[in-house]
Amino acid sequence: MFSAPLVFLFSAVCAHAATFQPSGIPFKGPVVTPAGLSASVVFSNLTTPRGIAFDELGNLLVVERGLGISVLTEVQGGWEREIVVNNTDFTHGIVVDGRRIFASTATTIIEHFWDPETRTVTDAFPAVTGLPGDGELTTHTFLLDRDKDNIVRGYLVGSGPLTNIDLTARDPASGRSQIRRLKLPEVQIAVFPPPPIGWPGDDLVAFGIRNPAGFAFRDGGLYVVENAASIDAVPGFEGDFANDNPADELEFVDLSAKAKSYGFPDCSTVWNPFGRPGLSKGDQFNLNLDGTRDDAFCKQVANNEPPVLNFQAHSVPLDIKFYDRSQKNGRVGLPARFDGDAFVSFHGSFNRVPPTGYGVVRVPFPLNGDSYEFIVQGPESCGLPRSRKVHPSRRIGL
């Protein structure tokens, strides 16, 4: 029997900054792991941690929404925490590349110079500006875009919708619910700091992806976890159907192909058909927003590229990482059979009864239907209400 630890950051909306936490702090609620695996708290009472990344020395960088960036360093008897960037505008994304940290606000990706030895930030400047920050969902996931020689050539950046169900997202020119490649200039400008790249640029990668929450490279393309719309207020889909539909999704974007539509706002995926004639789990269905965009329209790949995997409705996936056992940096790894699999973090629902719960799931690769399993699971979303009767501005509000 193996015993592979899995680190877990426990989120709290309001917190006081702490500098040291001993090992062995219990979870604040019951947490379940499969036989042979264990989960432990690294640091609790963080301020809405949204993204994590390790630097080259194994320091753990955390973007804390509404606070900034903190660094967690393992020391004897526990972990030390220090806030290294104070920026209450940070929302979600973080990338560490050698001695650079990138983090996103609702409108900007900011680059920071990072010294992993001293754990200090020495300079910062905007790398991407003009991101749409006026919608209900203003988090921006991003990755550095590299060529075949592993040289950074720009950024892959996602944007969310203006509203929960955003008709403007049908238009690729809207800049909504899509992913774009923002290229660095081929000739570097000899000024510092360099001028930022402006959104939306001219290279559309994918559109009709409602809220692309997490990116990961693999198979020559980009895997994207997507948060589906809340359909409580859509005529014909209230009640039990809205409580268990539509599915959240894992999309595959071929970066070498022409940009495709992934269906939003018109097309969604069935998670539980509730006996509706002609619908089965995994089917594409329309939200009755336009009489010309019916189920037949949504089933045409030319109009709607289907997901490669579906998640339980209202799971709200936030990030995706592929496990590379060769890059475990001396730490005890997960089982060898997990090598190459994906791990997806779930925020959990606020508008489903019962809540779907928060946690981390393993997605085996190669994909086999909608197969995934919880590696860490909590019974409900921490600090979020059970009722489905929520203000429209809070629907799937990330």
N, C-alpha and C positions, 0 to 999 in steps of 0.2 A: 504494500500500500504506500503510495506516494503522499507527501504532505507539502504542497506548494503554496506559500503565502501569496496573497494578493493584496496590495495596498489599496486603501479606500479613503477618500477625503469626505468627511461628513460636513454637510452644508447647513449653515444657519443664516437666516436673512439679516439679523442684527447681531453684532458681535463686538467684543472689545479685543484690541490687539494684544496678543500674548507673545512672549519671546521664547518660551521653552515649554514643551509638553512631554512628560515621561511616557515611556511605552506602557501598553496595557490599559489605556483609557477605554472604557467600554463604549459601545455604540449607544446612542440615545433612544434607540428603539430596536425591536428584534430584527436581526439580519440572518438570512439563511444562505448557506453555501452547500454545494454538492459534497457527497462523501469523498474524502481525500483532499479537499481544498479547505483553506482557512482564509478569513478576511480579518484585517486589523486596521484600527484607526491610526492614520499617520498624524493628523492634526485636526482638532475639532474647533468649532466656533469661528470658522472663517466667514468672511462677508460674501456670501453668494459666489463661491468658486465656480467658474464657468469653463475654464480650460487649463490644461497642465502640459508641461513639456520639460524634459530633462536637458541640462546643458552637458558639455563635454566632460565635466568633472563629476557628474552625477547629482548636482544640485537640482532640486525640483522647483521650477518656476510655476507660479499659479497666478492667473489673472482673476482678480476678485472684483466682480461687478460693483460699480459704485464706490470703489476704494482705490484700486491700483494693482500693482504687481508685487507679490511677496515671493521670497525665496525660502524654501525649507531645506535644511541641511541635517543629515543624520549624524548624531553625536552619541557619545556613550550615554546610555540610559534613556534615549528618546530623540526628539527632533527639536532643532532651533528654528525659529521663524523671524524673518526681518522683512519689513516693507521697504522695497528698493525703489519703487516708483509710486508717487502719490498722484493719482489721476482719477477723479470720480466719474469721468466720462467713459471709461473702459466698459465694454459690454460683454464680450464673448471670446474673440479669437486671440490666440497667442501662438507664435512660432519662434523657436530658438535655432539660430544658424551660426554655429561657432561663437564668435564674440558679438553677435547681434541678436537683439530681441525685438520682435515685431508684435504689436498688439493693436486691436481695433476699437474705435469708438463708433458712434452711430454715423459719422461722416468721414472718418479719417483712419488710415493705417499709419501708425507712428513707429519709426525705427529708433532703437536705442543702442548705444554702444555699451557692451556688457563685459565686465572683467570677472570671469568665474573664480579666479583665485581670491580676489578681495571681496567678491560678491557686491559689486557696486556698478551703478550706471553713471557714465561720465558725460554723455551728451545725448540729445534726442532731437529729431526733426521729422516733419511729415513726409511719408513716402508715397502715399496715395491720398488724394483729396476728392471732394465732390460726391462721395457716396450718398445715396438717398437716405436721409435721416428723418423724414417727415411721416413715415408710415407707422402702423401699429407694431410692426416687427422690424426693429432697426439693428439687429445683430448682423455682423458680417464675418462669415467664415472665409479663410483665405489660406493659400499655400504659396510658397515660392515656386516659380515655374522654371525648371532647369532643362538644358538641352542634353543631347546624348553624351556630352563630355562632362556632365554634372555642373555646368556653369549656369549660374542664375541669370535668366533672361527677362524676368518680370514676375508678375503675380497672377494667380488665379483667384478671383474674388467673387463671392456670392452676395446676392441681395434678396431681401424678402419683399412681401407685398405691401401695397399702400393700406389695404384693409384685409380683413379675414378672408373674404372672397373678392378678389380684385380683378374686375373685368379689364382694366388697362394692361394687365399682364399678358393678355393675348398678343399684344403688339411687341415684338422684340425691341423696338426702339424706345420702349417705355423705361427701360432700365430696372424693371421690377421682376422679382421672382425668377432670377436667371443667374448664370455664371459667365463671367467675361475674363479674357486674358488681357492683361494690361502689360504692354511690353516696355522694357527699359530702352532708352535710345541706343542705337548701335554705336554711335560715337559719343563717348562720355564727355560731359561738359565739365570743364576744369574750374568749377566753383564749388564752394562748400558753405552750407549744405547744398546738395544737388536739388534742382527744382523737382517738385513732386509730379507724379503722373496723375492725370485727371480722369475720373470716371465720366462717361462709360467707355472711353476709348473706341476702338473700331473693330474689335475681334470678339464676336459673340461665340460662346462655346456651347451653351444650352439655355433654353428658356422654358417657361411653363413648369418650373420646379418651385413649388410654393415658398418654402422656407428652407433653403439648403443649409443644414445646421452643422454638418461635419464632412470633411474631405479626407480621402486617402488614396495614394497612387497604387496601382497594381494592374497587371495584364495590359500594359500599354495605354491605360486610360485612368479615369478618375471614378472612384466609388463615392457616392454621395448619400448621406442619410437625410431624408426629407420629412418634415412635419406636415401632416395633412390638415385640411381645413376642419373647423368645427361647423357642423351642419344643423345645429339645434334650430336655427331660425330659417332654414331653407324649406319652403313649402313642400310637403310630401315626404319629408325625411325626419320628422320629429319623433320623440318617444324612444322606444327600444332600438329602432334602427339607428338613430343618431347617437345613441349611447354606445354602440359597438361598431360604428363605421364613421368615416372610411379608414382603411388601413394606413398606417404610416409606412414609408417605403425606403427601400435601398435601390438606388439608381446606378447604372453604369453609363458613363459618358465617354465615348470614343473621341479622344482629343485630336485624332487625325482626320476625323470626318466632318462634314458640314453640320452646323448646329441643328439640333432637332428640338421639337416641342415634346415636353413630358406631361402635357395634358392640362395643367392648371390654367384657368380656374374651372374649366368645364368638366374635366374627366377625373374620376377617382377610382379607387380599388375597393372591392367588396371584402370585408373581413368576415362578417356574419350576415348571411342573406335573410335570416328570419323568415324563411319560407316564402320569400317573394318569388313568384313564378319567373322562370327564365334566368335567375341569378344564382351563381355559385361562388364560393369563396375564391378570391383571386380574379374574378371577372372585372372588367372595366365597365363603369356605369357613368351616366351623365347627371349633372345636378339641376337639370331643367332650367338653365339660365337663358337658353336660346333655343328656339324651336328647331333650328337647323342643325344643332349639335346634340344629336340624340345618342343612344347607346351604340348604334351602328357607327356613328362618327367616331366615338371614343375607342371602338375596337379596331379601327384602322391605324396601323402603325405609322402611316404617313402623317396622321394627325396627332398621334399620342403614343410616344415610345413607352411601353409598359415597364414597370419595375422588374428587377431581377430577383427581388425577394420582398415579401410583405411582413410587417410587424403588427402585433396587436394594436388595434385602434386606440388612440390616446396614450400610447407609450411615450411619445415625444422624445425621439432619439436626439442626442446632443452632439455626439462625436463618434468617430470610428478610427480604430488603430489596427494595423496588422501586426501579429506577433512574429518577430524574427528571433528565434532562439539564439542565434549567433551573436546578437547584440544585447545580451542581458547584463553586460558590464560587471561581471563578477557576482551578481546577485543570484539567489536561488531562483531558478526559472520555473515557469509553468510546465506541465507535462510535455514531453517530446511530441506526443500525438497532437498537441495544439499548434505546433509550428506551422506557420502560414495561414492560420485562421484569423478571422477578424473579431474584434471586441468592440461592442457598441454600448455606450452609456445611455440609460433611460432616465429622463427627468420625471416621468410619471404624470398622471392626469390630475387636473383639478375639476374637470367637468364630466366625470363618469362615475356611476355608482355600480359596484364598489370601485374605488380608485385602482388603476392598473399597477401602481407601485413603482418605486424607483429601483435602480440597480444597474448591473452590467451583464450583458449577454454575450455568449460566444456564438459566432456564426461560422460553422465548418466550411472550409473550402477544399475542393470545388463545391459550388452551391448545389444543394439537393432539395428542390422545392422550397418550402418556407420553414426549413429546419433551423432552429436555434435553441439555445438553452441558457437559463440564468446561471451565472457564476456567483454573483452576489445579488440578493433580492431583499428589499424591504417591503413591508405590507402596504404602504401608501406613500404618497409624496409628502416629504417633510414640510410641515408648516402650511400646507395648502388645504383649503376647505373641501369637504366631501360633496357639498351640494352642486348640482349641475346648473342651478339657476344663478348665472353669473352675468355681470355687465358685459355687453358686447365687446367693449375695448379690452377685456381681459381674456378673450377666447384664445386658448393656446398661446398665451402671451409669454414669449421667451425673453 
